[in-house]
Amino acid sequence: MKLSDFDYNLPPELIAQMPMEPRDHSRLLVYENGTVKHQHFFDLPKFLKLGDVLVLNNSKVFPARLLGARQNTGGKAEIFLLKSQADNIWECLVGQARTHVGLVVEFDQGLSGELIERLDNSWLIKFNKVGDEFMKIVEQIGHTPIPPYIKTLDSQEIQKKYQTVYAQEQGSVAAPTAGFHFTLQLLDKLSQQGVQIEYVTLHVGLGTFAPVKTEQIEIHKMHSEYYQLDAEVWQRIKQAKVENRRIISVGTTATRVLESVAVNNKLSGWTDIFIYPGYEFKIIDGLITNFHLPKSTLLMLVVAFLENKGVKDGPAEIKKIYQEAIEQQYRFYSFGDAMLIL
């Protein structure tokens, strides 16, 4: 398929700059059997039923962007933490031009890091703090990475807003944004009506922002992201499938965990699964998701799911759905409104 199949025009004023308060007062476009209904997210219980399984990604965003200064010269330096490679060694992006092995960057609270090895597009950096001490300092001095289309908030002001209410497992540099719409009260209401709520973990990496640069989308290579699924949770989900109960995934990240485990039969590890039209879903029966950027792998996953549910021309259908959302003035992207596909 061609990248241009997943393009659409979005008026810039529809890019949400602030989250909805309360969270569950965001709007909800419900797509079921080819029809569209316009609701609010707090209406979600009307569309779920006793025995449904709702799967959420409980990964927690940490402030991965560190602002420091080059040792000796004092010139500004920016470090973006990507992956922990050892107790005190991280793969990082370095946001300034002149870099070399041995360069030391100093931060507040006595933290420093030395560039020890160049990788393709990143560096290995050895820090002088380890473990809990390192993460405690990062929590205090770091900035939450903000998508470039959000221009209203400082990255430290945004820390609490750019997090799901159920976030537990620290490790993401970007939030699983489909979960932003849930409140603890809404989750409790769903549970009380007999919806089974399960949690998986996928730590969202910088690759979530990486544009697809190949016109033939099949050539695109996904970045690897770490996931984890508890064995007992997996058994409960498989039992629900046996009993023909619906598995409804909250977001593309939870979807990628479930489908990765179904494909490789590993409950934890690194996944670079790329779900685009032609993929046959093995676990999920429903999807809650936000409105995604044009030409993004996230949009391709949504189109793949539509086609898996019987839509003949997924790209044409998603453009039709998105055009209706635009006409109805829905809010788009991370802090935007939501869509439920059943």
N, C-alpha and C positions, 0 to 999 in steps of 0.2 A: 504494500500500500504506500501511497505517497503522503509526505508530510503535509502538503497543501490540503489534503482531505480533512485535516483537523484544524483548519484555520477559520476564524470568524472575527467580526469587527465588534469591539466593545466600546461604548462611549466611556471615556475616562472618568466621568463623574459617578459611574456606577461601581468603581473600585472602592470597596469599604475601607475607611481610614480608622475607624474605631469599632470595637466590639459592641454588640447589642447588650443593653442592660435593661432588665435581667436577661441572662444568656438565652433562655428558652423562648424569648419573645421575638427571636429572629423568624423570618418567614420560612415556610417549608413547601416546596413544590413536590407534589406526589405524582409519580408517573406509574400507572398500573394498567396493564392490558391496552396500551396505546392511548389512554386518556390522561389528561392533566387536571389536577385539582390544586387550588391555591389555598394553603393553610398556614398555620403558625407552628413552630416547633413544639410548643406545649400541647398541640393536638396529636402528637405522635402516638399516645396510648390508644387512640381510636383506630389506628392502622395495624397495631400489633395485637396478638391474641395469646391466650393461655397455651404454654408450651413452646412458644417462639424462643429462640436463643439469640441474644444480642451480644455481639463480640466487640470489645473495645480495646484499643491500644493504650496501656497505662504508662508508656514512656514519658519521662519528665525532661523538659528542656533545661539545659544548664547554660549559664552565661559564658559562651565559648570564645567571645571576642575580647582579647586582652590588649590594652594600650600601654606601651612602655617606651623606653628610650634606649638607644644604642650606648653600650658602655664606652667610655672615653670621650666620644663626641657629643653625646646627649641628644643626637638627632632622633626624631620621632620614629617609632616602629610599632607596627600592629601585627599581632599574632592571632591566628584563628585556629583553635584546637579542633582537630578532626577525629583522630582515633588514638586511644591509649595503646602503646605497643609493649610497654614494660612498666615497672613500678614508677619510674620517673622519666620515661621517654614517650613522647607523643608525636604522631604525624600531624603537621601543622601547615597551614598556608601562612606565608610571610608577606605582609602587605606593604612592601616598599622595595624599590628597584635594586639597590646595591646590597647583595647578600653574598656571604662566603662562609665556608667551613671555619668554625672558631669564633664567629660573631656572637657576642653575648648581648642579650637584651635584658634590661633591668625593669622591674615593675614595682609597684607599691608593696608594702608589707614584707619586704625582704625577699621577694620572689625574683628569681632570675632564670634565664634559659640560654643554653648554648647550642647553636646550630652545628650538628655533628655529621649529617649526611644529606645530600641532595637526592630527591626522588624525581619522578617525571615532572610533576607540577606542584610539588610540595617539598617540605623539609622534615627530617627527624630532628627534634629538639630535646635535649636533656635538661631537665629542670633540677633545681637544687632542693626541692621539696617533694615529698612522696605521699601517696595514699590519702588518708583523711585530711592531713594537714594541707596538702596541695589543693584538694577540692574545697576546703573551707576558705582558703585565700581566694580561689577563683570565684566562689560565690560572692565574696565581698567586693572584689575589684573588677570582676568581669562584666561585660555587656551582653545582653541577649541579642543574637543576630536577628535583624528585622528584614523581611522581604523588601526589596528595593522600591516596591510600589506603595509601601506604607510610609508616609512622610510627616505624620502628625505627632509622633511620640518619640521621645528619647529612648534609647535601648535599655536604660535602667528603669525608666518609668513604666516600661511595657512588661516588665518581668512577670508580674502577677496576672496581667491580662492575657499574655501569650502563653497560656498553660491551661490544660483541662483541669476540672475540679477533682478528678480522680487520678491525676498523675502520681506515680509512685517510684518507678524505676528510672533513676537519673542516667541520661546518656544521649539525648537527642540535641541536635543543634537547630532543629526546626520542629514546630509542634505538629502533632496529628490533628489537623484543624477541624475535621468533621466532628470531633468530640467537643469543640468549644460550646456547642449549643445546649449541652446537658447541664442541669443543675442537680445537686444532691437530692432535692425534693422530687424532681422528675424521675430520677433513677429509682427512688424509693417507691413512687407511684407505679412504675412499670413492674417492679419486683412484686408488689402487693397484688397486682392483677395476674400474676403467674408467668411473667416473662422471665426466662432464665438469663442472668447476666454473667458473662464470663470475660476474663481479661487475658490478653496476650501482650507481649512486649516486642516492639521493633523500634530500635533507636534510629531515628531519621537522620540521615547524613546530608552533607552539602549537595550531594548528587540530586536531591529532590528539586533543587533549583536549576540543575544543569539543562540547558536547552538541547533539543534534538537538532543536530547539525547535518544529518544525512537526509536527502529527499526520499530515499527508500528507507522507511522506518525500520525494517527488519535488520538493517545493518547496525543500528544504534546499540551501544553497549551500556548497560545500566551499571551504576556504581553499587558496590556491595554494602549491605547494611546488616547489622547484627540483630538477630531475633531470638526469642526464647518463648517456649510454650510448655507449661506445666503438664506432666504426663496425665494427671487426673483430669485436668481441664480438657485435654485432647480426647480422653476416653468418654467424657460426658458429651462432647460435641459429636463424636462418632456414633454414640448411642442415639442421639437426637436424629441423626441422619437415617439410622436404621428404622426409627419410629416415624419417619417422614415428617418430622417437625422442621419448621423453617429456621435456617441459619442466616441471620441478618448481620452483616459486617458494617461496623462504623468506620468508614474511611478506607482509602486505598492501602494504607499501611497495615491495618488489621487483615485486610483481604490478602495481602502479599504473604503474611505469616501463615495463614490457613492454607493457602494454595501451595506455598513452598513446602510445608510439612506433608501435604498430600502427595506432592511430586517426589520428594527425596526421602521421606520417612525419617527425617531427623528433627528432633524437638528443639534443637538450638544450633546456632552456627551463623554463617554469613550467607545471605541470599542476594542474588542479582537477577532474580526472576523478572522478566519483562513481559507484561500481559498486554497484548494488543489484539485487534480483531483476528479471529481464527482460533484463539485460545478457547479450550473447552473447560469451563469452571467445574471443579470437582467437589467443592464444599458449599459455597455461599448460594443462598436463594434470594437474598435481598441485599440492598446496598444503600447506606446513608452516606452522602458525600456533599462536598461544597461545589461551587461553580468554578471551574478550573481555567487556567491560562490557555490561550490558543496554542496549538502545536505541542502540548505538553504530554509526557508519558502518562500523567494522571488522567487526562482527558481520553487518551487511547484506551486505558483500562475500562473507563465507564462505557465507551463505545463497544468494547469487546463484550461487556456484560449485557448490554442491550441486545446485541446480536445473538448472544447465548440464550436469551429469553425469547427469541423468535423474530426479532426485528430484522428485516431483510437487508436494509441499507442503513447501518448504524451511523456513519458519518452524516448522512442526510437527516436522519431522525434527531441526532443530538443538536444539529444546527437549528432545526425546527423548534426543539424544546428551548434551547438557549435564546432564540429570537423572541419566543413568547415571554421568557423571563426578563429579557431586556425591555420589552414593551410594557411589562408589568412593574418595571423599575425595581427588580430584585437587586440586592447588593452582592458583588462578586468577590472572589478570592478569599484569602485567609480569614478575615473578619466578616465575611459576607454571609449570605443566607445559605440554606441547605436544600438538598434534593433527596427524596426517598424513591428508590426504584424497587418495585415489587413485581 
